[in-house]
Amino acid sequence: MTATTTGSPQRRLLEGNHAIAEAAVAAGCRFFAGYPMSPFTSLLEHMSRLLPEVGGTCINAESEIEGVNMALGAAAAGARAATGSCGQGLALMQEAIAEMALNETPCVVFNMMRGQQDYHQATRGGGWGDYRTIAMAPKDVAEAVELTQDLFDLAERHRAPVLLLGDHLVAETHEAVSTTSREYEELPPRDWVLDGSSSGTGRSRQVWTWAMGKANDPGPGPDGQWRRIAAKFAEIEASGLARHEAYRLEDADTVVVAWGSPAKFVAHVVDELRDEGHRVGLFRPITLWPFPGPALREATRGAARVLVFEVNAGQMLDDVRIHADDRDAVEFVGGVSIHEGGMNFGPLLDAPRVRERIVEHLPTPAAPA
Amino acid sequence: MEQRRQAPDLDLVVVGIGGQGVQLMSKMLAQAATAEGRDVLMSSEIGGEMRGGPSLASVVIGRRARRALPILPSVGSLILMTTEYSADPLSRLRHGGWVLRNSTLVSDDDLPDGTTSLGVPVIDVARQLGSPQVAGLVMMSAYAAVTDVVSADSLVAAMEGLVPPYRRQHVESNARAIHHGHELGRQLTKEPVA
């Protein structure tokens, strides 16, 4: 299966990591550096095979810290660069992600999670300083192909690191998908790229988080730089970039909020419960940051209960409590659940178990019409 | 791209013991269906790093594939290569569902009362064909014939695409196994189901 620079319209059966790799290449990714860790590893392997076919470079770095910093360097020099791992590897990358946010280096970072443990890591960040990270969570392989491409555009458009939060189901499930390149609006000029074109002019470009500039070309310094970056992220948050999926919410008196693969399980349960007369719907954030707060407020207006289902101890829960129309209506119905091997979702992620968690909170339904 | 208008929608869980046989046979079906223009989802559950652990695969073909869950709450058909690890999949078999069992190892008595099943002695067949490793291919080809979900030619093409370079010497015997299994499946459907 050869990579092409424009993706492939033909539908093929691909495991998620393969589809994501092809989508990345179709989006122009030409540099990837990473270190193996399940369930991210095959994404690195696919990139190692695909990138040389399009004149790109893939490096099996010696650690996650090395990988993300290699990607930072490549991106600063103008390549569409990416890296990834699972949450434990992302933990090692936090400083570099903060640096990229604060020194405006675009990069796509893939977190192929083992469960859903990394919502806080993704949305609050574990680095330093006043920065935010655009983060998106697909529910399946088909959506991952779209979001991966969107993230490469967003990274460059906003000159920032951005995150794709997958999980082992997204990584390893096979779906019949096509990976055609998506189209985007024109990007701002790439006058920030360290391409050597200003060398010797006395005004060579710098990538410097402290932005002090040079004696003959002073920069804004840390105060100016960090204020500007903070304002940039505030503007991104207010810009309408947030996305969500609203499923059967029109007359819902119970709103279930879920993200990623588990949201697909919730949608299945919503269908079952609707058939039984319950007025229940699903609100699925697609951007975890910016969180679709205003849309959630609108969707939960008048709802008797807002049930948060995620496979962790309650992380997106915090954002739901902030934004739901009635904070007191919010209940957590998820929980930590990990397979005994430590690498996959545990027994909670199964439609009958998800159903139990939701049904516990439902009133007796009216007779079906 | 071959389009078979009458090909059914279906979902299937394949149950066996690792190695890679269950995964290969399931992927062969999934690839064949994709090549025939169907919507497909396939997910796997492989337990343990050593051989002898569970190896399961779920395949959904047709309109339900896009919204199908990677862990199927219920399923319309099962392939049981052994009795091991079959209890949970059997508990998910929908009313009206059916089982294709490896009758070399799985008898009708091994299944819950009232389970509709067909048996193919795939390990015996594979031995007769000269290689026990093709049992899964025989089984999946029989399944494809019984359900008419994909053609034998599509299975052979899928198998050829899946066999790694260092196994090319098996392509021909694999293809024979597929055609043989497909014929066995066709024979099965000529007889009434118990």
HADDOCK unambig.tbl for C-alpha pairs under 7 A between the chains (distance, minus, plus):
assign (segid A and resid 12 and name CA) (segid B and resid 34 and name CA) 6.40 0.50 0.50
assign (segid A and resid 13 and name CA) (segid B and resid 31 and name CA) 6.07 0.50 0.50
assign (segid A and resid 13 and name CA) (segid B and resid 34 and name CA) 6.30 0.50 0.50
assign (segid A and resid 169 and name CA) (segid B and resid 70 and name CA) 7.00 0.50 0.50
assign (segid A and resid 173 and name CA) (segid B and resid 42 and name CA) 5.98 0.50 0.50
assign (segid A and resid 173 and name CA) (segid B and resid 43 and name CA) 4.65 0.50 0.50
assign (segid A and resid 173 and name CA) (segid B and resid 70 and name CA) 6.81 0.50 0.50
assign (segid A and resid 174 and name CA) (segid B and resid 41 and name CA) 5.68 0.50 0.50
assign (segid A and resid 174 and name CA) (segid B and resid 42 and name CA) 4.91 0.50 0.50
assign (segid A and resid 174 and name CA) (segid B and resid 43 and name CA) 6.07 0.50 0.50
assign (segid A and resid 175 and name CA) (segid B and resid 40 and name CA) 5.72 0.50 0.50
assign (segid A and resid 175 and name CA) (segid B and resid 41 and name CA) 4.60 0.50 0.50
assign (segid A and resid 175 and name CA) (segid B and resid 42 and name CA) 6.41 0.50 0.50
assign (segid A and resid 176 and name CA) (segid B and resid 34 and name CA) 6.23 0.50 0.50
assign (segid A and resid 176 and name CA) (segid B and resid 39 and name CA) 6.00 0.50 0.50
assign (segid A and resid 176 and name CA) (segid B and resid 40 and name CA) 5.38 0.50 0.50
assign (segid A and resid 176 and name CA) (segid B and resid 41 and name CA) 6.73 0.50 0.50
assign (segid A and resid 264 and name CA) (segid B and resid 69 and name CA) 6.80 0.50 0.50
assign (segid A and resid 265 and name CA) (segid B and resid 69 and name CA) 6.46 0.50 0.50
assign (segid A and resid 350 and name CA) (segid B and resid 71 and name CA) 6.58 0.50 0.50
assign (segid A and resid 350 and name CA) (segid B and resid 73 and name CA) 6.75 0.50 0.50
assign (segid A and resid 351 and name CA) (segid B and resid 73 and name CA) 5.75 0.50 0.50
assign (segid A and resid 352 and name CA) (segid B and resid 73 and name CA) 6.92 0.50 0.50
